[in-house]
Amino acid sequence: MSLTSAQKFLWVLAGVAALAFVWLLLWSDYRADSARTDAEPPFFAEFELTDHQGMVRTEEDFAGRWMLVFFGFTNCPDVCPTTLSEVAAVMDGLGDDAAKVQPIFITIDPERDTPAALAEYVPLFDAGFIGLTGTPEQIAATSETFPIFFERVEEAAAPDGYTMGHTSHLFLFDPDAGFADSWPYGTSAEEILADLEERI
């Protein structure tokens, strides 16, 4: 049985409609996957370390609060104290909203930065900092969950004959410990504060 031109045309239309329907289904699945991917943070803060008062802390202790996390060491001559001072200014600028944010200093020099050393160091910045340290293995494991780099650098003029090279970004994590933002060294407290106020 031969098909008329009209029937052939209708079959072609039906085929095009079927293809369009399949394409729309695939596109909607792709968009949904993309939305899920965009919504998921690229990484989460994960750690189990000892704070400057000798208590074991994990990211779960700060659930429901934003975390400002900086990696450094107490013998750092410039980058660390400058960044922690900027964070202190941010915390001061937040006013009542400061209660929603926890600043955290994680050492990358556990050999020297004991809880006692951190207990002397972090209060100098008067911003409610929690200092965290641990064994070299714990610090190494923590660094693997963050996109950071650090290394020991022999330097005769430095205390104990060495210093530490390290990533100098300040990290922001949301109340679920998901990465939210980061700022490079040198970002002003005003800029960090403005970004943070928009989020919280």
Contact map, one row per residue, 1 for C-alpha under 8 A:
11100000000000000000000000000000000000000000000000000000000000000000000000000000000000000000000000000000000000000000000000000000000000000000000000000000000000000000000000000000000000000000000000000000
11110000000000000000000000000000000000000000000000000000000000000000000000000000000000000000000000000000000000000000000000000000000000000000000000000000000000000000000000000000000000000000000000000000
11111111000000000000000000000000000000000000000000000000000000000000000000000000000000000000000000000000000000000000000000000000000000000000000000000000000000000000000000000000000000000000000000000000
01111111000000000000000000000000000000000000000000000000000000000000000000000000000000000000000000000000000000000000000000000000000000000000000000000000000000000000000000000000000000000000000000000000
00111111100000000000000000000000000000000000000000000000000000000000000000000000000000000000000000000000000000000000000000000000000000000000000000000000000000000000000000000000000000000000000000000000
00111111110000000000000000000000000000000000000000000000000000000000000000000000000000000000000000000000000000000000000000000000000000000000000000000000000000000000000000000000000000000000000000000000
00111111111000000000000000000000000000000000000000000000000000000000000000000000000000000000000000000000000000000000000000000000000000000000000000000000000000000000000000000000000000000000000000000000
00111111111100000000000000000000000000000000000000000000000000000000000000000000000000000000000000000000000000000000000000000000000000000000000000000000000000000000000000000000000000000000000000000000
00001111111110000000000000000000000000000000000000000000000000000000000000000000000000000000000000000000000000000000000000000000000000000000000000000000000000000000000000000000000000000000000000000000
00000111111111000000000000000000000000000000000000000000000000000000000000000000000000000000000000000000000000000000000000000000000000000000000000000000000000000000000000000000000000000000000000000000
00000011111111100000000000000000000000000000000000000000000000000000000000000000000000000000000000000000000000000000000000000000000000000000000000000000000000000000000000000000000000000000000000000000
00000001111111110000000000000000000000000000000000000000000000000000000000000000000000000000000000000000000000000000000000000000000000000000000000000000000000000000000000000000000000000000000000000000
00000000111111111000000000000000000000000000000000000000000000000000000000000000000000000000000000000000000000000000000000000000000000000000000000000000000000000000000000000000000000000000000000000000
00000000011111111100000000000000000000000000000000000000000000000000000000000000000000000000000000000000000000000000000000000000000000000000000000000000000000000000000000000000000000000000000000000000
00000000001111111110000000000000000000000000000000000000000000000000000000000000000000000000000000000000000000000000000000000000000000000000000000000000000000000000000000000000000000000000000000000000
00000000000111111111000000000000000000000000000000000000000000000000000000000000000000000000000000000000000000000000000000000000000000000000000000000000000000000000000000000000000000000000000000000000
00000000000011111111100000000000000000000000000000000000000000000000000000000000000000000000000000000000000000000000000000000000000000000000000000000000000000000000000000000000000000000000000000000000
00000000000001111111110000000000000000000000000000000000000000000000000000000000000000000000000000000000000000000000000000000000000000000000000000000000000000000000000000000000000000000000000000000000
00000000000000111111111000000000000000000000000000000000000000000000000000000000000000000000000000000000000000000000000000000000000000000000000000000000000000000000000000000000000000000000000000000000
00000000000000011111111100000000000000000000000000000000000000000000000000000000000000000000000000000000000000000000000000000000000000000000000000000000000000000000000000000000000000000000000000000000
00000000000000001111111110000000000000000000000000000000000000000000000000000000000000000000000000000000000000000000000000000000000000000000000000000000000000000000000000000000000000000000000000000000
00000000000000000111111111000000000000000000000000000000000000000000000000000000000000000000000000000000000000000000000000000000000000000000000000000000000000000000000000000000000000000000000000000000
00000000000000000011111111100000000000000000000000000000000000000000000000000000000000000000000000000000000000000000000000000000000000000000000000000000000000000000000000000000000000000000000000000000
00000000000000000001111111110000000000000000000000000000000000000000000000000000000000000000000000000000000000000000000000000000000000000000000000000000000000000000000000000000000000000000000000000000
00000000000000000000111111111000000000000000000000000000000000000000000000000000000000000000000000000000000000000000000000000000000000000000000000000000000000000000000000000000000000000000000000000000
00000000000000000000011111111100000000000000000000000000000000000000000000000000000000000000000000000000000000000000000000000000000000000000000000000000000000000000000000000000000000000000000000000000
00000000000000000000001111111110000000000000000000000000000000000000000000000000000000000000000000000000000000000000000000000000000000000000000000000000000000000000000000000000000000000000000000000000
00000000000000000000000111111111000000000000000000000000000000000000000000000000000000000000000000000000000000000000000000000000000000000000000000000000000000000000000000000000000000000000000000000000
00000000000000000000000011111111100000000000000000000000000000000000000000000000000000000000000000000000000000000000000000000000000000000000000000000000000000000000000000000000000000000000000000000000
00000000000000000000000001111111110000000000000000000000000000000000000000000000000000000000000000000000000000000000000000000000000000000000000000000000000000000000000000000000000000000000000000000000
00000000000000000000000000111111111000000000000000000000000000000000000000000000000000000000000000000000000000000000000000000000000000000000000000000000000000000000000000000000000000000000000000000000
00000000000000000000000000011111111100000000000000000000000000000000000000000000000000000000000000000000000000000000000000000000000000000000000000000000000000000000000000000000000000000000000000000000
00000000000000000000000000001111111110000000000000000000000000000000000000000000000000000000000000000000000000000000000000000000000000000000000000000000000000000000000000000000000000000000000000000000
00000000000000000000000000000111111111000000000000000000000000000000000000000000000000000000000000000000000000000000000000000000000000000000000000000000000000000000000000000000000000000000000000000000
00000000000000000000000000000011111111100000000000000000000000000000000000000000000000000000000000000000000000000000000000000000000000000000000000000000000000000000000000000000000000000000000000000000
00000000000000000000000000000001111111110000000000000000000000000000000000000000000000000000000000000000000000000000000000000000000000000000000000000000000000000000000000000000000000000000000000000000
00000000000000000000000000000000111111110000000000000000000000000000000000000000000000000000000000000000000000000000000000000000000000000000000000000000000000000000000000000000000000000000000000000000
00000000000000000000000000000000011111111000000000000000000000000000000000000000000000000000000000000000000000000000000000000000000000000000000000000000000000000000000000000000000000000000000000000000
00000000000000000000000000000000001111111000000000000000000000000000000000000000000000000000000000000000000000000000000000000000000000000000000000000000000000000000000000000000000000000000000000000000
00000000000000000000000000000000000111111100000000000000000000000000000000000000000000000000000000000000000000000000000000000000000000000000000000000000000000000000000000000000000000000000000000000000
00000000000000000000000000000000000001111111000000000000000000000000000000000000000000000000000000000000000000000000000000000000000000000000000000000000000000000000000000000000011100000000000000000000
00000000000000000000000000000000000000011111000000000000000000000000000000000000000000000000000000000000000000000000000000000000000000000000000000000000000000000000000000000000011000000000000000000000
00000000000000000000000000000000000000001111100000000000000000000000000000000000000000000000000000000000000000000000000000000000000000000000000011000000000000000000000000000000011000000000000000000000
00000000000000000000000000000000000000001111110000000000000000000000000000000000000000000000000000000000000000000000000000000000000000000000000011000000000000000000000000001000111000000000000000000000
00000000000000000000000000000000000000000011111000000000001000000000000000000000000000000000000000000000000000000000000000000000000000000000000011000000000000000000000000001000111000000000000000000000
00000000000000000000000000000000000000000001111100000000011000000000000000000000000000000000000000000000000000000000000000000000000000000000010010000000000000000000000000000000100000000000000000000000
00000000000000000000000000000000000000000000111110000000111000000000000000000000000000000000000000000000000000000000000000000000000000000000010000000000000000000000000000000000000000000000000000000000
00000000000000000000000000000000000000000000011111000001111000000000000000000000000000000000000000000000000000000000000000000000000000000100010000000000000000000000000000000000000000000000000000000000
00000000000000000000000000000000000000000000001111100001110000000000000000000000000000000000000000000000000000000000000000000000000111000110000000000000000000000000000000000000000000000000000000000000
00000000000000000000000000000000000000000000000111111111100000000000000000000000000000000000000000000000000000000010000000000000000111000000000000000000000000000000000000000000000000000000000000000000
00000000000000000000000000000000000000000000000011111111100000000000000000000000000000000000000000000000000000000010000000000000011110000000000000000000000000000000000000000000000000000000000000000000
00000000000000000000000000000000000000000000000001111110000000000000000000000000000000000000000000000000000000000111111000000000011110000000000000000000000000000000000000000000000000000000000000000000
00000000000000000000000000000000000000000000000001111110000000000000000000000000000000000000000000000000000000000011001000000000000000000000000000000000000000000000000000000000000000000000000000000000
00000000000000000000000000000000000000000000000001111111000000000000000000000000000000000000000000000000000000000010000000000000000000000000000000000000000000000000000000000000000000000000000000000000
00000000000000000000000000000000000000000000000001111111100000000000000000000000000000000000000000000000000000000000000000000000000000000000000000000000000000000000000000000000000000000000000000000000
00000000000000000000000000000000000000000000000111100111110000000000000000000000000000000000000000000000000000000000000000000000000000000000000000000000000000000000000000000000000000000000000000000000
00000000000000000000000000000000000000000000001111100011111110000000000000000000000000000000000000000000000000000000000000000000000000000000000000000000000000000000000000000000000000000000000000000000
00000000000000000000000000000000000000000000011110000001111111000000000000000000000000000000000000000000000000000000000000000000000000000000000000000000000000000000000000000000000000000000000000000000
00000000000000000000000000000000000000000000111100000000111111100000000000000000000000000000000000000000000000000000000000000000000000000000000000000000000000000000000000000000100000000000000000000000
00000000000000000000000000000000000000000000000000000000111111100000000000000000000000000000000000000000000000000000000000000000000000000000000000000000000000000000000000000000000000000000000000000000
00000000000000000000000000000000000000000000000000000000111111100000000000000000000000000000000000000000000000000000000000000000000000000000000000000000000000000000000000000000000000000000000000000000
00000000000000000000000000000000000000000000000000000000011111111110000000000000000000000000000000000100000000000000000000000000000000000000000000000000000000000000000000000010000000000000000000000000
00000000000000000000000000000000000000000000000000000000001111111000000000000000000000000000000000000000000000000000000000000000000000000000000000000000000000000000000000000011100000000000000000000000
00000000000000000000000000000000000000000000000000000000000001111100000000000000000000000000000000010000000000000000000000000000000000000000000000000000000000000000000000000011000000000000000000000000
00000000000000000000000000000000000000000000000000000000000001111110000000000000000000000000000000011100000000000000000000000000000000000000000000000000000000000000000000000111000000000000000000000000
00000000000000000000000000000000000000000000000000000000000001011111000000000000000000000000000000011100000000000000000000000000000000000000000000000000000000000000000000011110100000000000000000000000
00000000000000000000000000000000000000000000000000000000000001001111100000000000000000000000000000001111000000000000000000000000000000000000000000000000000000000000000000111110100000000000000000000000
00000000000000000000000000000000000000000000000000000000000000000111110000000000000000000000000000001111000000000000000000000000000000000000000000000000000000000000000001111000000000000000000000000000
00000000000000000000000000000000000000000000000000000000000000000011111000000000000000000000000000000011110000000000000000000000000000000000000000000000000000000000000001111000000000000000000000000000
00000000000000000000000000000000000000000000000000000000000000000001111100000000000000000000000000000001110000000000000000000000000000000000000000000000000000000000000111100000000000000000000000000000
00000000000000000000000000000000000000000000000000000000000000000000111110000000000000000000000000000000111100000000000000000000000000000000000000000000000000000000011111000000000000000000000000000000
00000000000000000000000000000000000000000000000000000000000000000000011111010001000000000000000000000000111110000000000000000000000000000000000000000000000000000000010100000000000000000000000000000000
00000000000000000000000000000000000000000000000000000000000000000000001111110001000000000000000000000000011110001000000000000000000000000000000000000000000000000001000000000000000000000000000000000000
00000000000000000000000000000000000000000000000000000000000000000000000111110001000000000000000000000000001000001000110010000000000000000000000000000000000000000000000000000000000000000000000000000000
00000000000000000000000000000000000000000000000000000000000000000000000011111000000000000000000000000000000000000000000000000000000000000000000000000000000000100010000000000000000000000000000000000000
00000000000000000000000000000000000000000000000000000000000000000000000111111111100000000000000000000000000000000000000000000000000000000000000000000000000000000011000000000000000000000000000000000000
00000000000000000000000000000000000000000000000000000000000000000000000000111111100000000000000000000000000000000000000000000000000000000000000000000000000000000000000000000000000000000000000000000000
00000000000000000000000000000000000000000000000000000000000000000000000000011111110000000000000000000000000000000000000000000000000000000000000000000000000000000000000000000000000000000000000000000000
00000000000000000000000000000000000000000000000000000000000000000000000000011111111000000000000000000000000000000000000000000000000000000000000000000000000000000000000100000000000000001000000000000000
00000000000000000000000000000000000000000000000000000000000000000000000111011111111100000000000000000000000000000000000000000000000000000000000000000000000000000000000100000000000000000000000000000000
00000000000000000000000000000000000000000000000000000000000000000000000000011111111110000000000000000000000000000000000000000000000000000000000000000000000000000000000000000000000000000000000000000000
00000000000000000000000000000000000000000000000000000000000000000000000000000111111111000000000000000000000000000000000000000000000000000000000000000000000000000000000000000000000000000000000000000000
00000000000000000000000000000000000000000000000000000000000000000000000000000011111111100000000000000000000000000000000000000000000000000000000000000000000000000000000001000000000000001100000000000000
00000000000000000000000000000000000000000000000000000000000000000000000000000001111111110000000000000000000000000000000000001000000000000000000000000000000000000000000000000000000000000000000000000000
00000000000000000000000000000000000000000000000000000000000000000000000000000000111111111000000000000000000000000000000000001000000000000000000000000000000000000000000000000000000000000000000000000000
00000000000000000000000000000000000000000000000000000000000000000000000000000000011111111100000000000000000000000000000000000000000000000000000000000000000000000000000000000000000000000001100000000000
00000000000000000000000000000000000000000000000000000000000000000000000000000000001111111110000000000010000000000000000000000010000000000000000000000000000000000000000000000000000000000000100000000000
00000000000000000000000000000000000000000000000000000000000000000000000000000000000111111111000000000000000000000000000000001110000000000000000000000000000000000000000000000000000000000000000000000000
00000000000000000000000000000000000000000000000000000000000000000000000000000000000011111111100000000000000000000000000000000000000000000000000000000000000000000000000000000000000000000000100000000000
00000000000000000000000000000000000000000000000000000000000000000000000000000000000001111111110000000000000000000000000000000000000000000000000000000000000000000000000000000000000000000000110110000000
00000000000000000000000000000000000000000000000000000000000000000000000000000000000000111111111001001000000000000000000000000010000000000000000000000000000000000000000000000000000000000000000000000000
00000000000000000000000000000000000000000000000000000000000000000000000000000000000000011111111001000000000000000000000000000010000000000000000000000000000000000000000000000000000000000000000000000000
00000000000000000000000000000000000000000000000000000000000000000000000000000000000000001111111000000000000000000000000000000000000000000000000000000000000000000000000000000000000000000000000010000000
00000000000000000000000000000000000000000000000000000000000000000000000000000000000000000111111111000000000000000000000000000000000000000000000000000000000000000000000000000000000000000000000010001000
00000000000000000000000000000000000000000000000000000000000000000000000000000000000000000011111111000000000000000000000000000000000000000000000000000000000000000000000000000000000000000000000000000000
00000000000000000000000000000000000000000000000000000000000000000000000000000000000000000000011111100000000000000000000000000000000000000000000000000000000000000000000000000000000000000000000000000000
00000000000000000000000000000000000000000000000000000000000000000000000000000000000000000000011111111000000000000000000000000000000000000000000000000000000000000000000000000000000000000000000000000001
00000000000000000000000000000000000000000000000000000000000000000000000000000000000000000011011111111100000000000000000000000000000000000000000000000000000000000000000000000000000000000000000000000000
00000000000000000000000000000000000000000000000000000000000000000000000000000000000000000000000111111100000000000000000000000000000000000000000000000000000000000000000000000000000000000000000000000000
00000000000000000000000000000000000000000000000000000000000000011100000000000000000000000000000011111100000000000000000000000000000000000000000000000000000000000000000000000000000000000000000000000001
00000000000000000000000000000000000000000000000000000000000000001111000000000000000000000010000011111110000000000000000000000000000000000000000000000000000000000000000000000000000000000000000000000000
00000000000000000000000000000000000000000000000000000000000001001111000000000000000000000000000001111111000000000000000000000001110000000000000000000000000000000000000000000000000000000000000000000000
00000000000000000000000000000000000000000000000000000000000000000011100000000000000000100000000000001111100000000000000000000011110000000000000000000000000000000000000000000000000000000000000000000000
00000000000000000000000000000000000000000000000000000000000000000011110000000000000000000000000000000111110000000000000000000000111100000000000000000000000000000000000000000000000000000000000000000000
00000000000000000000000000000000000000000000000000000000000000000000111100000000000000000000000000000011111000000000000001000000111100000000000000000000000000000000000000000000000000000000000000000000
00000000000000000000000000000000000000000000000000000000000000000000111110000000000000000000000000000001111100000000000000000000001110000000000000000000000000000000000000000000000000000000000000000000
00000000000000000000000000000000000000000000000000000000000000000000001111000000000000000000000000000000111111001000000000000000001110000010000000000000000000000000000000000000000000000000000000000000
00000000000000000000000000000000000000000000000000000000000000000000001110000000000000000000000000000000011111000000000000000000000010000010000000000100000000000001010000000000000000000000000000000000
00000000000000000000000000000000000000000000000000000000000000000000000110000000000000000000000000000000001111111000000000000000000000000000000000000000000000000001000000000000000000000000000000000000
00000000000000000000000000000000000000000000000000000000000000000000000000000000000000000000000000000000001111111100000000000000000011110010000000000000000000000000000000000000000000000000000000000000
00000000000000000000000000000000000000000000000000000000000000000000000000000000000000000000000000000000000011111100000000000000000000110000000000000000000000000000000000000000000000000000000000000000
00000000000000000000000000000000000000000000000000000000000000000000000000000000000000000000000000000000000011111100100000000000000000000000000000000000000000000000000000000000000000000000000000000000
00000000000000000000000000000000000000000000000000000000000000000000000011000000000000000000000000000000001011111111110000000000000010000000000000000000000000000000000000000000000000000000000000000000
00000000000000000000000000000000000000000000000000010000000000000000000000000000000000000000000000000000000001111111110000000000000011000000000000000000000000000000000000000000000000000000000000000000
00000000000000000000000000000000000000000000000001111100000000000000000000000000000000000000000000000000000000001111111000000000001110000000000000000000000000000000000000000000000000000000000000000000
00000000000000000000000000000000000000000000000000011000000000000000000000000000000000000000000000000000000000001111111100000000000000000000000000000000000000000000000000000000000000000000000000000000
00000000000000000000000000000000000000000000000000010000000000000000000001000000000000000000000000000000000000011111111110000000000000000000000000000000000000000000000000000000000000000000000000000000
00000000000000000000000000000000000000000000000000010000000000000000000001000000000000000000000000000000000000001111111111000000001100000000000000000000000000000000000000000000000000000000000000000000
00000000000000000000000000000000000000000000000000011000000000000000000000000000000000000000000000000000000000000011111111100000001000000000000000000000000000000000000000000000000000000000000000000000
00000000000000000000000000000000000000000000000000000000000000000000000000000000000000000000000000000000000000000001111111110000000000000000000000000000000000000000000000000000000000000000000000000000
00000000000000000000000000000000000000000000000000000000000000000000000001000000000000000000000000000000000000000000111111111000000000000000000000000000000000000000000000000000000000000000000000000000
00000000000000000000000000000000000000000000000000000000000000000000000000000000000000000000000000000000100000000000011111111100111000000000000000000000000000000000000000000000000000000000000000000000
00000000000000000000000000000000000000000000000000000000000000000000000000000000000000000000000000000000000000000000001111111111100000000000000000000000000000000000000000000000000000000000000000000000
00000000000000000000000000000000000000000000000000000000000000000000000000000000000000000000000000000000000000000000000111111100000000000000000000000000000000000000000000000000000000000000000000000000
00000000000000000000000000000000000000000000000000000000000000000000000000000000000110010000000000000000000000000000000011111110100000000000000000000000000000000000000000000000000000000000000000000000
00000000000000000000000000000000000000000000000000000000000000000000000000000000000000010000000000000000000000000000000001111111100000000000000000000000000000000000000000000000000000000000000000000000
00000000000000000000000000000000000000000000000000000000000000000000000000000000000000110011000000000010000000000000000000101111100000000000000000000000000000000000000000000000000000000000000000000000
00000000000000000000000000000000000000000000000000000000000000000000000000000000000000000000000000000110000000000000000000100111110000000000000000000000000000000000000000000000000000000000000000000000
00000000000000000000000000000000000000000000000000000000000000000000000000000000000000000000000000000111100000000000000001101111111000000000000000000000000000000000000000000000000000000000000000000000
00000000000000000000000000000000000000000000000000110000000000000000000000000000000000000000000000000111100000000000000001000001111100000000000000000000000000000000000000000000000000000000000000000000
00000000000000000000000000000000000000000000000000110000000000000000000000000000000000000000000000000001111000000010011001000000111110000000000000000000000000000000000000000000000000000000000000000000
00000000000000000000000000000000000000000000000011110000000000000000000000000000000000000000000000000001111000000010010000000000011111000000000000000000000000000000000000000000000000000000000000000000
00000000000000000000000000000000000000000000000011110000000000000000000000000000000000000000000000000000011101001110000000000000001111100010000000000000000000000000000000000000000000000000000000000000
00000000000000000000000000000000000000000000000011000000000000000000000000000000000000000000000000000000000001000100000000000000000111111110000000000000000000000000000000000000000000000000000000000000
00000000000000000000000000000000000000000000000000000000000000000000000000000000000000000000000000000000000001100000000000000000000011111110000000000000000000000000000000000000000000000000000000000000
00000000000000000000000000000000000000000000000000000000000000000000000000000000000000000000000000000000000001100000000000000000000001111111000000000000000000000000000000000000000000000000000000000000
00000000000000000000000000000000000000000000000000000000000000000000000000000000000000000000000000000000000000000000000000000000000001111111100000000000000000000000000000000000000000000000000000000000
00000000000000000000000000000000000000000000000110000000000000000000000000000000000000000000000000000000000000000000000000000000000001111111110000000000000000000000000000000000000000000000000000000000
00000000000000000000000000000000000000000000000010000000000000000000000000000000000000000000000000000000001101000000000000000000000011111111111000000000000000000000000000000000000000000000000000000000
00000000000000000000000000000000000000000000000000000000000000000000000000000000000000000000000000000000000000000000000000000000000000011111111100000000000000000000000000000000000000000000000000000000
00000000000000000000000000000000000000000000000000000000000000000000000000000000000000000000000000000000000000000000000000000000000000001111111110000000000000000000000000000000000000000000000000000000
00000000000000000000000000000000000000000000011100000000000000000000000000000000000000000000000000000000000000000000000000000000000000000111111111000000000000000000000000000000000000000000000000000000
00000000000000000000000000000000000000000000000000000000000000000000000000000000000000000000000000000000000000000000000000000000000000000011111111111000000000000000000000000000000000000000000000000000
00000000000000000000000000000000000000000000000000000000000000000000000000000000000000000000000000000000000000000000000000000000000000000001111111110000000000000000000000000000000000000000000000000000
00000000000000000000000000000000000000000011110000000000000000000000000000000000000000000000000000000000000000000000000000000000000000000000111111100000000000000000000000000000000000000000000000000000
00000000000000000000000000000000000000000011100000000000000000000000000000000000000000000000000000000000000000000000000000000000000000000000011111110000000000000000000000000000000000000000000000000000
00000000000000000000000000000000000000000000000000000000000000000000000000000000000000000000000000000000000000000000000000000000000000000000001111111000000000000000000000000000000000000000000000000000
00000000000000000000000000000000000000000000000000000000000000000000000000000000000000000000000000000000000000000000000000000000000000000000001101111100000000000000011000000000000000000000000000000000
00000000000000000000000000000000000000000000000000000000000000000000000000000000000000000000000000000000000000000000000000000000000000000000001000111110000000000000011000000000000000000000000000000000
00000000000000000000000000000000000000000000000000000000000000000000000000000000000000000000000000000000000100000000000000000000000000000000000000011111000000000001111000000000000000000000000000000000
00000000000000000000000000000000000000000000000000000000000000000000000000000000000000000000000000000000000000000000000000000000000000000000000000001111100000000001110000000000000000000000000000000000
00000000000000000000000000000000000000000000000000000000000000000000000000000000000000000000000000000000000000000000000000000000000000000000000000000111110000000111100000000000000000000000000000000000
00000000000000000000000000000000000000000000000000000000000000000000000000000000000000000000000000000000000000000000000000000000000000000000000000000011111000000111100000000000000000000000000000000000
00000000000000000000000000000000000000000000000000000000000000000000000000000000000000000000000000000000000000000000000000000000000000000000000000000001111100001110000000000000000000000000000000000000
00000000000000000000000000000000000000000000000000000000000000000000000000000000000000000000000000000000000000000000000000000000000000000000000000000000111111001110000000000000000000000000000000000000
00000000000000000000000000000000000000000000000000000000000000000000000000000000000000000000000000000000000000000000000000000000000000000000000000000000011111111100000000000000000000000000000000000000
00000000000000000000000000000000000000000000000000000000000000000000000000000000000000000000000000000000000000000000000000000000000000000000000000000000001111101100000000000000000000000000000000000000
00000000000000000000000000000000000000000000000000000000000000000000000000000000000000000000000000000000000000000000000000000000000000000000000000000000001111111110000000000000000000000000000000000000
00000000000000000000000000000000000000000000000000000000000000000000000000100000000000000000000000000000000000000000000000000000000000000000000000000000000111111110000000000000000000000000000000000000
00000000000000000000000000000000000000000000000000000000000000000000000000000000000000000000000000000000000000000000000000000000000000000000000000000000000101111100000000000000000000000000000000000000
00000000000000000000000000000000000000000000000000000000000000000000000000000000000000000000000000000000000000000000000000000000000000000000000000000000011111111110000000000000000000000000000000000000
00000000000000000000000000000000000000000000000000000000000000000000000000000000000000000000000000000000000000000000000000000000000000000000000000000001111111111111000000000000000000000000000000000000
00000000000000000000000000000000000000000000000000000000000000000000000000110000000000000000000000000000000000000000000000000000000000000000000000000001111001101111100000000000000000000000000000000000
00000000000000000000000000000000000000000000000000000000000000000000000010010000000000000000000000000000000110000000000000000000000000000000000000000111100000000111110000000000000000000000000000000000
00000000000000000000000000000000000000000000000000000000000000000000000000000000000000000000000000000000000000000000000000000000000000000000000000000111100000000011111000000000000000000000000000000000
00000000000000000000000000000000000000000000000000000000000000000000001100000000000000000000000000000000000100000000000000000000000000000000000000011110000000000001111100000000000000000000000000000000
00000000000000000000000000000000000000000000000000000000000000000000001000000000000000000000000000000000000000000000000000000000000000000000000000011100000000000000111110000000000000000000000000000000
00000000000000000000000000000000000000000000000000000000000000000000011100000011000000000000000000000000000000000000000000000000000000000000000000000000000000000000011111000000000000011000000000000000
00000000000000000000000000000000000000000000000000000000000000000000011000000000000000000000000000000000000000000000000000000000000000000000000000000000000000000000001111100000000001111000000000000000
00000000000000000000000000000000000000000000000000000000000000000001111000000000001000000000000000000000000000000000000000000000000000000000000000000000000000000000000111110000000001111000000000000000
00000000000000000000000000000000000000000000000000000000000000000011110000000000000000000000000000000000000000000000000000000000000000000000000000000000000000000000000011111000001111100000000000000000
00000000000000000000000000000000000000000000000000000000000000000111100000000000000000000000000000000000000000000000000000000000000000000000000000000000000000000000000001111100001111000000000000000000
00000000000000000000000000000000000000000001100000000000000000000111100000000000000000000000000000000000000000000000000000000000000000000000000000000000000000000000000000111111111110000000000000000000
00000000000000000000000000000000000000000000000000000000000000001110000000000000000000000000000000000000000000000000000000000000000000000000000000000000000000000000000000011111111100000000000000000000
00000000000000000000000000000000000000000000000000000000000001111110000000000000000000000000000000000000000000000000000000000000000000000000000000000000000000000000000000001111110000000000000000000000
00000000000000000000000000000000000000000000000000000000000000111000000000000000000000000000000000000000000000000000000000000000000000000000000000000000000000000000000000001111110000000000000000000000
00000000000000000000000000000000000000000001110000000000001000100110000000000000000000000000000000000000000000000000000000000000000000000000000000000000000000000000000000001111111000000000000000000000
00000000000000000000000000000000000000001111100000000000000000000000000000000000000000000000000000000000000000000000000000000000000000000000000000000000000000000000000000001111111100000000000000000000
00000000000000000000000000000000000000001111100000000000000000000000000000000000000000000000000000000000000000000000000000000000000000000000000000000000000000000000000000111100111110000000000000000000
00000000000000000000000000000000000000001000000000000000000000000000000000000000000000000000000000000000000000000000000000000000000000000000000000000000000000000000000000111100011111000000000000000000
00000000000000000000000000000000000000000000000000000000000000000000000000000000000000000000000000000000000000000000000000000000000000000000000000000000000000000000000000111000001111100000000000000000
00000000000000000000000000000000000000000000000000000000000000000000000000000000000000000000000000000000000000000000000000000000000000000000000000000000000000000000000011110000000111110000000000000000
00000000000000000000000000000000000000000000000000000000000000000000000000000000000000000000000000000000000000000000000000000000000000000000000000000000000000000000000011100000000011111010000100000000
00000000000000000000000000000000000000000000000000000000000000000000000000000000000000000000000000000000000000000000000000000000000000000000000000000000000000000000000111000000000001111110000000000000
00000000000000000000000000000000000000000000000000000000000000000000000000000010001000000000000000000000000000000000000000000000000000000000000000000000000000000000000111000000000000111110000000000000
00000000000000000000000000000000000000000000000000000000000000000000000000000000001000000000000000000000000000000000000000000000000000000000000000000000000000000000000000000000000000011111000000000000
00000000000000000000000000000000000000000000000000000000000000000000000000000000000000000000000000000000000000000000000000000000000000000000000000000000000000000000000000000000000000111111101100000000
00000000000000000000000000000000000000000000000000000000000000000000000000000000000001000000000000000000000000000000000000000000000000000000000000000000000000000000000000000000000000000111111100000000
00000000000000000000000000000000000000000000000000000000000000000000000000000000000001101100000000000000000000000000000000000000000000000000000000000000000000000000000000000000000000000011111110000000
00000000000000000000000000000000000000000000000000000000000000000000000000000000000000000100000000000000000000000000000000000000000000000000000000000000000000000000000000000000000000000001111111000000
00000000000000000000000000000000000000000000000000000000000000000000000000000000000000000000000000000000000000000000000000000000000000000000000000000000000000000000000000000000000000000011111111100000
00000000000000000000000000000000000000000000000000000000000000000000000000000000000000000100000000000000000000000000000000000000000000000000000000000000000000000000000000000000000000100011111111110000
00000000000000000000000000000000000000000000000000000000000000000000000000000000000000000100110000000000000000000000000000000000000000000000000000000000000000000000000000000000000000000000111111111000
00000000000000000000000000000000000000000000000000000000000000000000000000000000000000000000000000000000000000000000000000000000000000000000000000000000000000000000000000000000000000000000011111111100
00000000000000000000000000000000000000000000000000000000000000000000000000000000000000000000000000000000000000000000000000000000000000000000000000000000000000000000000000000000000000000000001111111110
00000000000000000000000000000000000000000000000000000000000000000000000000000000000000000000000000000000000000000000000000000000000000000000000000000000000000000000000000000000000000000000000111111111
00000000000000000000000000000000000000000000000000000000000000000000000000000000000000000000010000000000000000000000000000000000000000000000000000000000000000000000000000000000000000000000000011111111
00000000000000000000000000000000000000000000000000000000000000000000000000000000000000000000000000000000000000000000000000000000000000000000000000000000000000000000000000000000000000000000000001111111
00000000000000000000000000000000000000000000000000000000000000000000000000000000000000000000000000000000000000000000000000000000000000000000000000000000000000000000000000000000000000000000000000111111
00000000000000000000000000000000000000000000000000000000000000000000000000000000000000000000000010010000000000000000000000000000000000000000000000000000000000000000000000000000000000000000000000011111
